[in-house]
Amino acid sequence: MVIGCSIGSVAKGAAHISEHSNKKAETQHSVDWKRSDGEVYRVFVNIPNETPPEKGFPIVFVLDGNATFNAAAEFVRLNSHSPVMPRKPAIVIGIGYPLQNESAENTFDLKRRWFDLTPPTSEPPILSFKRMQQDTLYRYGGAQRLLTWIDADVMPWLVERYPIDKEKTVLFGHSLGGLTALFSLTLELQSFRNIIAASPSLWWNEGYLKKRLDTRFNASKLNANVLILVGSEEKRFMIEDSKAVFQQLKRKGVNAKYHIISPFNHGGVMMPALSMGLQWWQPR
């Protein structure tokens, strides 16, 4: 089923939404959201088919939604129906794109991902890292715009439609998504009080985020909880950078945790990190 509607009175900043229901799961659907700037995102939505908690459903946002949404929804469902210490059911929201020829092997739009999942800088980012050489034609710096859109437009749209506990939210990101999830702390957006950063690309732009966390993040303004996860088989600098930022956040008074997951490399750690992160976060 496809529903097209003008949503000027429903979601601020959106030009048009097309909604697609999944016939196999009445509580699962996707929304093609055309923002006022012309960019179109696919917002995946999974609503528990059960009575919400007294204060509303907790909510999970996952970046790279084409790749992570289905797994996140299943992990949350299994956690909420566990016979041992079940968690509260939660809404899962995936932020992705309407991909051409989407398949199990094609779940990323690399060009848009490089833009949406890198922080803005006043100067062009330093591209000295050798594996960015093939990406020199990509644009960078859209993470603040993406996160602000989720906070200012997507979250209010969800609140209007579903019972949501805005105090119980989490943002998951892997690689560049992990970089963006940690970057959200410096924006002090209330929608992202809990962060799961898997293998964050902290090397980006000569360690830009580590410097920004020093100057643009005040832990007392955002009661945040942060979990940083990294694979044991990743490059050593990935492990060292992740541990350094964990220690940096701890010094600032953040309730931060850090864990190395064995025996996974950078790509392989995404799903174990998602599962472990949701187990850590999902409220009982």
N, C-alpha and C positions, 0 to 999 in steps of 0.2 A: 504494500500500500504506500503510495506517495502522496503527501499532503503539501501543497505549496501555500504560503500565506505571507502577507506583509506583516512585519512584526514591530512596527514603530512603537506600538503601545506595549509590546511584550518584552523586547530586549533592546536596551539602549545600544546604539551604534551598529546595529545589524541592518543590512539592506533587505535580506530575504532568507527564509529558512525553508528547506525541503526536508521532510521527515520520512524515514524509511523504517517500517516495522519488520522485525524478524519473526516470521510465522512460526518458527520452532520454539520461540521463547517469548511469551506475551509481554514480559517485563523488559525486553531488550529491544532497542531500536537505535538508529543513527540519525543525525541531523546534519544536513549540509548547510553550513552557516556562511552566508556571504556578508562579510563586514562592509562597513561604509567606505573603506578604502579599496574595495574590489577584491580583496583576497578571500578565497573560499576555503573553509576548514570542514572536515568531517568530525563531528562531535558524537562519540559513541556513548550510549547511556544504558546502564543496567540497574533496574530498580528491583529490590527484593520483593518477592511475592508473599509478603507476610506483614504482620502488624508492626509499625515502626516503634522504636523505643520512645519513652515518655518525652524526651527532648528532641526527638526526630532522629533520622538516620545519620550516622557518620558518613563522610564522603571521601572517596579516593579519587584523586586526579592522577592519571598516568600520561606522560609525554610519549611520543612515538606510538600513539594509540593504535595504529594499524597493526603493529607488531605485538603490543603489550596488553591491549584491552581484554581480549578473550581470556587470556591466562589470569589476569588480575581478577576478573569477575568470577572465575572458577575458584581461585584461591580463597577469595572472600566468602563465597558460598560454602566451601568446605569448612572453613574456620568457624562459620556461624552455625554449622550443623555438627560440629565435632562432639562426640559423646563425652569427651574429657575437656572440661573448662571451655565450653563454646563461647565464641565472641559474638558481639552484637552484629546483626545484619547491617550492611553498609551499601550505599549507592556507589557505583563505580563509573567514572567519566574518563573516556579516552580522548585525547586531543590528537587528531590525525588529519589526513588529507584524502580527498576523493581521487584515488589513484587510477591510472589507466592500466588495465590488465592486471589487477591486483591478484596475487597468489601467495602461497606459502613462501615462495622464493622472492617475492616482490612486495615488500611491506614498508619501503622507505622511499620518500621523495628527497634525494640527497641535496638537490639544489635548494629547495625550500628549507630543508632541515638545517643546512649550514647557516642560513640567515636567521631562522626563528630561534635557534638554540645557541646563539653566541651573543654575549653582552655588547651593548653599544660602547664605542670609544670615541674620544674627540679626534684621534688620529687613526688612519688606517692601521689595522692590526699587523703586527710583525709576523711575517710568514716564514720565519727561518726554519721551523720544524720541517724536516725533509718530507714527511708523508703528507704535507699540505701542498706540495709542489703541483700535484695534479688538480688541485682545487683553486688555483689562482683566479679563475674566472667567476667564482662564486661571490655572492654578496654576503656581508656579515653584519651583525649588530642589531638583530630584531628581537632579542629576548625580552627586553623591557616592554616593548609593544605587545608581545604575545602574552606575557604574564599580566600586564595591566588589563588587557582585554578579558582574560579569564576572570580576573578579580572584579572588574567593573561591569561586565556584560553577562558572561556565562553564569557566574554565581547568582546574581539577582534573578536571572531567568529560571534557574533551578529552584531557587527559594520560592518563587511564585507558583511552581508546579508541584513541589514535593515537600513533605515535612523533613527539614534538614537541621541538624545540630551544627551550627557554624563554628562552634568551639572545638569540634572533633573533625578536623580535616587533615589530609596528608597529600603531599605531592611527591610522586616518584619519577625519577629520570635516570637514564643510563647513558654513560659516555658524555656526549655533548648535552644530553638531557640531564645528566647528573650535575654538570657545570651550571646549567640553567636553574636547576632546583636549588643549588646552593646560592647562586646569584640572587634568587628571590628574597633571601634573607636581607640583603642590603636595600631592598625596596620597601621593606617593612609592610608588606601587604597582609591584611588580616586573614585572607583566605588560605594562606600557607603558613600555618603555625607548626606543622610537623613536616620534616623533610626526610626522604629516603634517597640518598645519592649513591648510585652504583657506578663504580669505576669512573668517577668524574674526570673530565678532560681538563684538569687544572693546569696543564702545560700551555693551554691556549693563550696566545698573545703574550708570551714570555711571563706566564704566571700572573696575568692581570688580576684575576679574582682574589688571589691571596693578598695583594696590595690593597684592593678595594675593601676587603673585609676588615682590614686594619683601620681604614679611615672613614668608611661609610656604613658601619654596622654597629649599633648600640643594642646589646642584648637585653637591656632593661626595658626597651620599648616594645619588645616582641618576645613573649614567653614561648620560646621555640624549643622543640626537641628534634635532634638531628641524628640520623644513623648513616654512617658512611661505610660502604662495603666495597671490597676489591678482591679480585681473584689472585690466588697464590701464584699462578703461572703467567701473570702479566709482566710487562717490562718493569724493571726495578724502579724507575722514576715514577711510574703510576702508583706503586705501593708507597713509596716515600712521600710523594706529594699528598696522597690521601691521608696518611698518618699525620703529616705536618699541619694540614688544615683542621683535622680532628683536634690536635693539641692547641691550635690557635683558637678554635671555638671554645674549648674547655677553659682556656685562660680568660676568655671574655665572659665566662659564667653561663655558657650554654649547656643544657643537659644533652651532651653529645656522646655517642658511642661509635666504636670503630671495630670492624671485624674483617679478617681475611678468610675468604671461602676457598677451600681446597677441594679438588685440584683444577680449578677453572682458569681459562685465559680470558682475554678482554671480552670477546663476543660470547663465549660460553657461560659467563657468570651472570648474564642479564636475568635469566629466569630463576636460578637459585637465589639471586639477590632480591628479586621481586617477591618470591615466596617468603624468604626469611624476613624481609622488611615488613610485609603485611602481617606476619605472625607477631612481630615486635610491636606494631602500631595498633592493630585492630582492637578496639576497646572491648572489655569483658562486660 
